Amino acid sequence: MSELFDAIFFTVFVAAAGLGIASLVMTLFPTRDPNATDEDNTRTRIEYAFFSFASAIIAFTMIIAMWLS
């Protein structure tokens, strides 16, 4: 049964890490929307940075869960 939990933890870890890396990359790339204002572009970058940080926390939590189980 422990191996089943490890598989679930690993699946969540891979998903969170993948989304976190993708969000981090999108934070670093400039936005290319010509109709967006500077406020919209800043809001978009902050959202990507937040999702990147949240995904990193989830991935770290899954590493701890796999280590403790």
Secondary structure, 3 states (H helix, E strand, C coil): CHHHHHHHHHHHHHHHHHHHHHHHHHHHCCCCCCCCCHHHHHHHHHHHHHHHHHHHHHHHHHHHHHHHC
